[in-house]
């Protein structure tokens, strides 16, 4: 029959994955349901709310065929952090598309608040950015009649996508916002653990339309599948649970997740303010509060997709050719990577990506890959101004499969890279938390990549950094 399993629901920008892990951390079954992403001529990036809800229910139903629901002990959900939803408090019906974290539609309006950027960072630990929820919500209130009408009739609820999913999926229909995704609205303060009255006034957002802020662990409500009631005990952001894929949080490590975007997470004692980095919430659960300093690279896998679109070259094939190659290449071009908006430590949402120098398709692909390593190194440099140097990097995500990229990171950081063999770090980390962090919940064996002599790679990094500073100079 088998023992109890923990259910992890990973709702991402491309798909929803529902997975079941046993008490030893073995994956017993998984179901994947893809979702569409809509891009329009205005640059808007959206999802259909009903499609996302359906993707979760279908994935759970398919998982139930693989692992009987009688074995489901508890569940958790992890969601893309900065995506925004608007819904009707009375019936849960969507009032707007889900606006993706990638969407920057209100960037021009947000520039009008530039003089308040320091205040925003003081309260939230975040830079003023159109990627976060506040300016997206302001756009909905200004431009969508249904949202305005619901607000006037006191029916509007708005907040992180995670809040909408909890309301739609759980029997109790809660109206709550977990700390990890609330922190990415730019309306919630990790220092006060609440919505900020100052920022609500600045963005013109009524407190009444926002869900009640809560932690990332607790009794969120009941998920019903095939007639069985399953408690949902964790709700968090996708990146926030990734470190736990490697087990209990290691304060000596820096965690690097390499997916569509790349994120560098360095555990800190308490919530720190450290421009140009982000204050990140990993967990607020009972007596446990874990925070990180975070660097954000928007163009990781997205930069390779950009390379394919603009050059018509197959990035996968070229990455395979590069994987066993030399650490650096003399005379190769540099890539100034602002794909999906240039994130930390530069923060230029409208930065134009470009190559500096000529090269073949292969050397240009190398330059794109190298730029991801360089952006991560730039964030590590910033983190080390505030916290001790990490003793290792823990790499996860799809791009971590590229050994050349991990070699670059190890050499640039001059510490080993522990590369996970499990691509689904979000699901595994979430399941570990749902299970209560048991000692026997083991991650599959990975690979340790040691630093190499890399003076030429470091010289290229310093040259690239000079080019980036020049290109982003006001």
QUILINZI-V398867 format. One record per residue. N is the residue number from 1. RES is the residue in one small letter. OMEGA is omega in whole degrees, -180 to 180 (* if undefined). NEAR is the number of other C-alpha atoms within 12 Angstrom. Layout:
# QUILINZI-V398867
N,RES,OMEGA,NEAR
N,RES,OMEGA,NEAR
This chain:
# QUILINZI-V398867
1,x,-179,9
2,x,-178,16
3,x,-179,19
4,x,180,26
5,x,174,37
6,x,-175,49
7,x,178,51
8,x,177,52
9,x,-180,54
10,x,-180,49
11,x,-177,46
12,x,-177,39
13,x,-179,38
14,x,-175,25
15,x,169,27
16,x,178,38
17,x,173,41
18,x,-174,44
19,x,178,48
20,x,179,46
21,x,177,41
22,x,-174,32
23,x,179,32
24,x,180,25
25,x,177,39
26,x,177,27
27,x,-177,31
28,x,179,30
29,x,179,29
30,x,177,31
31,x,-177,32
32,x,176,28
33,x,-177,30
34,x,174,24
35,x,-179,26
36,x,172,22
37,x,-179,25
38,x,173,22
39,x,176,19
40,x,-174,12
41,x,179,8
42,x,-178,12
43,x,179,18
44,x,179,26
45,x,-171,27
46,x,171,32
47,x,174,35
48,x,-178,29
49,x,-179,34
50,x,178,27
51,x,179,27
52,x,178,39
53,x,-180,36
54,x,-179,22
55,x,179,33
56,x,-177,42
57,x,178,30
58,x,180,29
59,x,178,34
60,x,179,42
61,x,179,28
62,x,178,26
63,x,-180,35
64,x,176,29
65,x,-178,22
66,x,-179,22
67,x,-174,32
68,x,-178,27
69,x,177,32
70,x,180,23
71,x,-175,28
72,x,-177,40
73,x,-179,31
74,x,-176,43
75,x,173,47
76,x,180,56
77,x,175,54
78,x,-169,50
79,x,174,48
80,x,-161,45
81,x,-169,44
82,x,178,41
83,x,-171,46
84,x,178,51
85,x,171,52
86,x,-178,44
87,x,-179,41
88,x,-176,32
89,x,-175,32
90,x,-177,19
91,x,179,18
92,x,-179,30
93,x,180,27
94,x,178,35
95,x,-179,34
96,x,171,36
97,x,169,34
98,x,-180,42
99,x,-174,45
100,x,174,39
101,x,-179,40
102,x,-172,41
103,x,-179,38
104,x,-169,38
105,x,-175,35
106,x,-177,33
107,x,-178,29
108,x,178,17
109,x,-176,20
110,x,179,30
111,x,177,20
112,x,178,17
113,x,-174,23
114,x,-179,19
115,x,-180,13
116,x,-176,20
117,x,-180,24
118,x,177,19
119,x,179,24
120,x,180,35
121,x,179,31
122,x,-175,30
123,x,-171,34
124,x,-172,42
125,x,-178,38
126,x,170,45
127,x,175,39
128,x,-173,44
129,x,177,45
130,x,177,44
131,x,-175,41
132,x,-167,42
133,x,-171,47
134,x,-179,50
135,x,175,41
136,x,179,48
137,x,176,50
138,x,179,36
139,x,180,31
140,x,179,36
141,x,-178,31
142,x,-167,20
143,x,-176,16
144,x,-178,19
145,x,-179,16
146,x,179,23
147,x,180,32
148,x,-179,29
149,x,179,20
150,x,178,28
151,x,-179,29
152,x,-179,17
153,x,178,16
154,x,177,20
155,x,-171,25
156,x,164,38
157,x,-180,45
158,x,180,52
159,x,-179,55
160,x,176,51
161,x,180,56
162,x,-180,52
163,x,179,49
164,x,-180,45
165,x,177,51
166,x,-179,41
167,x,-177,37
168,x,-171,35
169,x,-173,37
170,x,-176,33
171,x,-176,22
172,x,180,19
173,x,-177,23
174,x,173,31
175,x,-175,37
176,x,177,38
177,x,178,45
178,x,-173,51
179,x,-175,47
180,x,179,48
181,x,173,49
182,x,-179,48
183,x,-180,48
184,x,172,47
185,x,-172,53
186,x,176,51
187,x,-174,50
188,x,-178,45
189,x,176,36
190,x,-180,42
191,x,179,25
192,x,-179,19
193,x,-178,26
194,x,171,31
195,x,-178,36
196,x,178,32
197,x,-180,21
198,x,-179,23
199,x,175,31
200,x,178,28
201,x,-179,16
202,x,-178,24
203,x,179,32
204,x,-178,23
205,x,177,35
206,x,178,29
207,x,-174,26
208,x,-178,23
209,x,-176,33
210,x,176,40
211,x,178,37
212,x,-179,26
213,x,180,36
214,x,178,33
215,x,179,34
216,x,178,44
217,x,-180,38
218,x,-179,29
219,x,-178,27
220,x,-178,37
221,x,-172,30
222,x,175,28
223,x,-179,37
224,x,177,26
225,x,-179,31
226,x,177,20
227,x,-180,15
228,x,178,20
229,x,-178,22
230,x,179,31
231,x,174,31
232,x,-168,39
233,x,177,37
234,x,169,49
235,x,-174,53
236,x,176,56
237,x,-177,47
238,x,-180,48
239,x,-177,49
240,x,-178,50
241,x,-176,52
242,x,-179,45
243,x,-177,47
244,x,174,43
245,x,179,44
246,x,-179,43
247,x,-178,33
248,x,-174,28
249,x,-180,31
250,x,-177,23
251,x,-179,28
252,x,-175,22
253,x,165,34
254,x,-176,45
255,x,-178,49
256,x,177,51
257,x,-171,50
258,x,179,43
259,x,175,37
260,x,167,31
261,x,176,40
262,x,-177,42
263,x,178,46
264,x,-176,48
265,x,180,48
266,x,-179,48
267,x,-179,41
268,x,175,33
269,x,-180,22
270,x,-180,23
271,x,-178,33
272,x,170,32
273,x,-175,32
274,x,176,31
275,x,4,30
276,x,180,34
277,x,-179,40
278,x,169,45
279,x,-176,43
280,x,176,47
281,x,176,47
282,x,-178,49
283,x,165,42
284,x,-169,34
285,x,-179,26
286,x,-180,15
287,x,-176,11
288,x,177,17
289,x,-179,26
290,x,-180,35
291,x,176,34
292,x,157,42
293,x,-171,44
294,x,169,47
295,x,-174,44
296,x,178,46
297,x,-175,45
298,x,-175,41
299,x,172,41
300,x,173,40
301,x,178,37
302,x,179,30
303,x,177,40
304,x,174,39
305,x,175,25
306,x,179,29
307,x,179,34
308,x,-178,23
309,x,-173,13
310,x,-178,19
311,x,180,18
312,x,-178,13
313,x,-178,21
314,x,-176,21
315,x,-179,33
316,x,-179,23
317,x,-179,17
318,x,177,27
319,x,177,33
320,x,179,21
321,x,-177,20
322,x,-166,29
323,x,-179,28
324,x,-173,18
325,x,-180,20
326,x,-177,22
327,x,-180,33
328,x,-179,34
329,x,180,23
330,x,175,17
331,x,179,18
332,x,178,27
333,x,172,30
334,x,176,37
335,x,176,41
336,x,-162,39
337,x,174,49
338,x,-178,37
339,x,-177,36
340,x,-180,37
341,x,-178,33
342,x,-178,38
343,x,-176,41
344,x,1,41
345,x,-173,38
346,x,178,35
347,x,173,35
348,x,-173,34
349,x,-176,35
350,x,-177,25
351,x,-180,23
352,x,179,18
353,x,-178,28
354,x,171,25
355,x,172,30
356,x,-175,23
357,x,-178,18
358,x,178,17
359,x,176,20
360,x,175,17
361,x,-177,26
362,x,-179,29
363,x,175,32
364,x,176,38
365,x,176,41
366,x,-179,42
367,x,178,45
368,x,179,43
369,x,179,49
370,x,-179,44
371,x,177,46
372,x,178,51
373,x,-178,49
374,x,178,44
375,x,177,47
376,x,177,48
377,x,178,42
378,x,178,36
379,x,176,42
380,x,177,42
381,x,179,31
382,x,-180,29
383,x,-177,36
384,x,172,25
385,x,-176,17
386,x,-175,24
387,x,177,26
388,x,177,21
389,x,178,25
390,x,177,31
391,x,177,23
392,x,170,32
393,x,175,46
394,x,-174,44
395,x,179,47
396,x,179,46
397,x,-174,35
398,x,-178,29
399,x,176,39
400,x,176,43
401,x,178,30
402,x,-174,38
403,x,180,34
404,x,179,35
405,x,179,46
406,x,176,47
407,x,177,40
408,x,-178,46
409,x,180,48
410,x,-177,39
411,x,179,31
412,x,-178,40
413,x,-178,40
414,x,171,28
415,x,179,29
416,x,171,28
417,x,173,37
418,x,-174,35
419,x,-179,40
420,x,176,41
421,x,180,26
422,x,-179,31
423,x,-173,27
424,x,-177,43
425,x,180,42
426,x,-179,43
427,x,-178,52
428,x,180,52
429,x,179,48
430,x,-179,53
431,x,177,53
432,x,178,45
433,x,178,47
434,x,-178,46
435,x,180,37
436,x,178,28
437,x,-179,26
438,x,-178,20
439,x,-177,16
440,x,-179,17
441,x,-169,30
442,x,172,28
443,x,177,36
444,x,-179,23
445,x,178,14
446,x,-178,21
447,x,174,22
448,x,179,22
449,x,-176,29
450,x,175,26
451,x,177,26
452,x,170,25
453,x,-171,19
454,x,-179,23
455,x,-179,17
456,x,177,21
457,x,178,35
458,x,178,28
459,x,177,17
460,x,178,29
461,x,-179,34
462,x,177,22
463,x,178,21
464,x,-179,33
465,x,176,29
466,x,178,18
467,x,-180,24
468,x,-180,33
469,x,178,18
470,x,-177,13
471,x,-178,23
472,x,-179,23
473,x,-180,12
474,x,*,10
